[in-house]
Amino acid sequence: MNPIQDFDNRYSPEEIEILFTAADSNIVESVHPRIKTRYVCQDGLAYINCNTGECVNNLCDINWVGTEAEVVAKLQEFEIGHNYRLRVRRRKPAAAESFPHTEPERLPEIFRHSFMLVDILERNVAHSELDHIVAEYLRPVTYTDTRGWTWTMDKKYGGGHFSTTVQWQGEELNLSLHTDGNTLSEHDSALQDCHSFFADYEQHIGSLKEYIAQEMLSTAHELELQQDEPPAEPITATELKHRVSIFSLNFYGNGKFRATLSDDGIFWHHIIDVDGNLDGSYDEVELDG
C-alpha cells in the first residue's frame, strides 16, 4: 500500500461539511521518497458540524496529503483566526493495536476531532460563536513578575504556558514556564524555579556546560574524524564549553528545567537539549534539529 492509500484509509468514507476556525499549521512528515508525498496538519481552534449545528470549542485539525508544492500552496489558503466552510471526512477511531499503552475507554476520544480535507467550499465565513472564540484566542494575556519581566501566555495547540525574552549578560534568552493553568499564579512553581536559576546563573551555566562536555566530548571527536579535513588537534573539553551557548530555558516546576544551546558547528549545527534539575543533577542530553 502506498502512502496516499494508507492516508486515505485512515478516514471514514462519509463526507460532511464543517465550519472550521484555523489556528496554526505544519508539515507533519515526508513519506516514501519515490512518491515524494507529504502529510500536512492544519490545526484549528474550533469547528461547527453543519449538519447538527454543534459547536466544538476544542482542539481540532484537518489533514491532507500531496507533493510539497501542493501542500504548501494549500497551507497558504488558511489564515489564523479565519473561518472556513469545508467538506471533510472524519478520522476513524483509534485502533487498540496502534495504541497498546492507552486505556481502552480512551480510544474513542483519540482523533475524535480530526478530519481529512476534501475541499474548501467557502472562505472568511462570519459566525458569531466562532468569531468570539477567535477574539479570545487572539487577545494577549500578559503578566509582569517581581523582576520586571513581562510574560505572555502562548495559547498555541491549547497550551497555557508563558514565555518571555530577556537580555542577560549581553545575550538574548528565550524563557518559558510550563505547568497547568492559564494564569501566571498557576505557574508560580515554574516561575520560582526560573528566578532561582538566575539567582545562581553562573553556577548553573558552569555545571550545565561541564555536563555537556563530559557526555558529548567523545561524540564531538567522532564527528571531527568524519570531516573531509579533520582538525590537527581534537577539540578539548575547555574549548567545547567555551563555544556552546545557551539561548533557551524551559521550566516545569519541581526543580526541573530544559536548557537548549547552540553548538557553534561542533555537532554539525544541531542544537543541544539538556534536561536538568536545580539541585545540579542532570537527566539527559541529546542533539536535535
C-alpha positions in Angstrom: 0.0 0.0 0.0 1.4 3.4 -1.0 1.4 6.4 1.4 -1.6 8.0 -0.3 -3.8 4.9 0.0 -2.7 4.4 3.6 -3.6 8.0 4.4 -7.0 7.7 2.7 -7.8 4.5 4.6 -7.4 6.3 8.0 -10.6 8.2 7.4 -14.3 7.2 7.1 -15.7 7.4 3.5 -18.7 9.6 4.5 -18.2 13.3 3.7 -19.6 16.0 5.9 -19.4 19.8 6.0 -18.0 21.8 8.9 -17.2 25.4 9.7 -13.5 25.4 10.8 -11.6 28.1 12.5 -7.9 27.9 11.6 -5.1 28.2 14.2 -1.5 27.1 13.3 -0.3 24.7 10.7 2.7 22.5 10.0 4.0 19.9 7.5 4.0 16.8 9.5 6.4 14.4 7.8 7.7 13.4 4.4 7.0 9.8 3.4 8.0 7.4 0.6 10.9 9.0 -1.2 9.8 7.8 -4.6 6.3 9.1 -4.3 7.6 12.3 -2.6 4.4 12.8 -0.6 4.0 14.9 2.5 1.4 14.9 5.2 0.0 18.2 6.4 -1.8 19.2 9.6 -3.8 22.4 9.9 -4.7 22.9 13.5 -8.0 24.5 14.4 -9.4 26.4 17.4 -13.0 25.1 17.0 -15.4 23.8 14.4 -19.2 23.5 13.8 -20.8 20.5 12.4 -23.0 22.0 9.6 -25.5 19.0 9.8 -26.2 19.3 13.5 -25.1 22.9 14.3 -23.0 21.6 17.2 -20.0 23.9 18.1 -17.0 22.1 19.3 -14.7 24.5 21.2 -11.8 22.1 21.4 -8.5 21.4 19.7 -9.2 20.0 16.2 -7.3 19.6 12.9 -7.7 19.0 9.2 -5.2 16.9 7.2 -4.3 16.3 3.6 -1.5 14.7 1.6 0.3 15.7 -1.6 3.6 16.9 -3.1 5.5 19.5 -1.2 4.4 22.2 -3.7 0.8 21.2 -3.4 0.7 21.2 0.4 2.5 24.5 0.7 0.1 26.1 -1.8 -3.0 24.9 0.2 -1.5 25.9 3.5 -1.3 29.4 2.3 -5.0 29.4 1.8 -5.5 29.2 5.6 -5.0 32.1 8.0 -5.0 32.1 11.8 -8.4 33.2 13.1 -10.3 32.9 9.9 -13.4 30.7 9.4 -13.8 28.2 6.5 -16.6 26.0 5.3 -15.0 22.7 4.4 -16.0 19.3 3.0 -14.2 16.7 5.1 -14.1 13.1 6.2 -13.8 12.2 9.8 -10.8 10.3 11.2 -11.6 6.7 12.1 -11.5 5.8 15.8 -8.1 4.7 17.1 -7.3 1.0 16.9 -6.2 -0.7 20.1 -3.2 -2.3 18.3 -1.9 1.1 17.3 -2.1 2.4 20.9 -1.2 -0.5 23.1 -0.5 1.7 26.1 -3.8 3.6 26.0 -6.7 2.7 28.2 -9.5 1.1 26.1 -12.1 3.6 27.3 -9.9 6.5 25.9 -9.6 5.0 22.4 -12.9 6.5 21.0 -11.7 10.0 22.0 -8.4 9.8 20.1 -8.9 11.5 16.6 -12.4 12.5 17.5 -11.8 16.0 16.2 -9.5 15.1 13.3 -10.6 15.3 9.7 -9.3 14.7 6.2 -9.7 17.8 4.0 -11.7 17.1 0.8 -12.5 20.6 -0.4 -12.6 24.3 0.7 -16.1 25.4 -0.1 -16.1 29.0 1.3 -13.5 31.3 2.9 -13.8 34.1 5.5 -17.2 32.9 6.8 -18.7 35.1 9.5 -20.1 33.3 12.5 -20.7 34.9 15.9 -19.8 32.0 18.1 -16.6 31.2 16.2 -15.7 34.8 16.0 -15.9 35.1 19.8 -13.6 32.1 20.2 -11.1 33.8 17.8 -11.3 37.0 19.7 -10.4 35.3 23.0 -7.6 33.3 21.3 -6.0 36.5 19.8 -6.4 38.6 23.0 -3.0 38.8 24.6 -2.6 37.7 28.2 0.4 39.2 29.9 1.8 39.4 33.4 4.8 41.2 34.9 6.8 39.4 37.6 8.8 40.8 40.5 11.9 41.0 38.3 10.1 43.3 35.9 10.0 40.6 33.2 6.8 40.6 31.2 5.4 37.1 30.4 2.9 36.4 27.6 0.7 33.3 27.5 1.2 31.2 24.5 -2.1 29.7 23.5 -0.9 27.5 20.6 -2.1 24.0 20.5 -4.3 24.5 23.5 -1.4 25.2 25.8 -1.2 27.7 28.6 2.5 28.2 29.0 4.0 31.6 29.5 7.1 32.9 27.6 9.3 35.9 27.6 12.6 37.1 26.0 15.2 38.7 28.2 18.6 40.3 27.7 21.0 38.6 30.2 24.8 39.3 30.2 24.7 40.6 26.7 22.8 37.5 25.4 19.1 37.2 24.3 17.4 34.3 26.2 14.0 32.8 25.5 12.3 31.7 28.7 9.1 29.6 29.1 7.1 28.3 32.1 5.3 25.0 31.6 2.8 24.0 34.3 -1.0 23.7 34.5 -3.4 26.6 34.3 -4.0 29.8 32.3 -2.8 32.4 34.8 0.7 33.2 35.9 -0.1 32.4 39.6 -0.8 28.8 38.5 2.7 28.7 37.0 4.2 30.0 40.3 6.3 26.9 40.9 8.0 27.1 37.5 8.4 30.9 37.9 10.2 30.5 41.2 12.5 27.9 39.7 13.3 30.3 36.9 14.2 33.0 39.4 16.3 30.5 41.4 18.2 29.6 38.3 19.0 33.2 37.6 20.0 33.9 41.2 22.9 31.4 40.7 23.2 31.8 37.0 26.9 31.4 36.7 26.9 28.3 38.8 24.1 26.6 36.8 25.6 27.5 33.5 29.0 26.3 34.5 27.6 23.0 35.8 25.5 22.6 32.6 28.4 23.1 30.3 30.6 20.7 32.4 27.9 18.1 32.0 27.7 18.6 28.2 31.5 18.3 27.9 31.6 15.1 29.9 28.7 13.5 27.9 29.4 14.8 24.4 33.2 15.2 24.0 33.6 11.8 22.6 30.8 12.4 20.1 32.5 15.6 19.0 35.7 13.7 18.4 33.9 11.1 16.3 32.3 13.8 14.1 35.7 15.5 13.7 37.1 12.3 12.2 34.2 12.2 9.7 35.1 15.7 8.3 36.8 16.0 4.9 39.7 17.8 6.7 39.8 16.7 10.3 41.4 19.3 12.6 45.1 18.7 13.5 44.2 18.6 17.2 40.8 17.3 18.6 38.6 19.7 20.4 39.2 19.9 24.1 36.6 20.0 26.9 37.5 23.6 27.7 37.0 24.7 24.1 33.7 22.8 23.8 32.4 24.6 27.0 33.5 27.9 25.6 31.9 27.5 22.2 28.4 26.2 23.1 26.0 29.0 24.1 22.6 28.9 25.7 19.6 30.5 24.1 16.5 28.9 25.6 15.3 27.8 29.1 12.1 26.0 29.9 11.0 25.5 33.5 8.5 22.8 34.6 8.2 23.2 38.3 9.5 20.8 41.0 13.1 22.0 40.1 13.1 20.6 36.6 14.2 22.5 33.5 15.3 22.1 29.9 18.2 24.2 28.5 18.7 24.5 24.8 22.1 25.5 23.4 23.6 26.2 20.0 26.6 24.1 19.1 28.7 26.5 17.1 29.0 23.8 14.4 30.7 21.3 16.8 27.9 18.8 16.2 27.2 19.7 12.6 24.9 22.6 13.6 22.5 20.6 15.8 21.0 22.1 18.9 21.8 20.6 22.3 18.9 19.9 24.7 19.7 19.2 28.3 17.1 18.1 30.9 18.3 19.1 34.3 17.4 19.8 37.9 18.1 22.8 40.1 19.9 20.6 42.5 22.7 20.3 39.9 21.8 16.8 38.6 21.0 16.0 35.0 18.7 13.5 33.4 19.7 13.6 29.7 21.5 15.4 26.9 20.6 15.0 23.2 21.1 16.5 19.8 18.1 17.9 17.9 17.4 19.5 14.6 
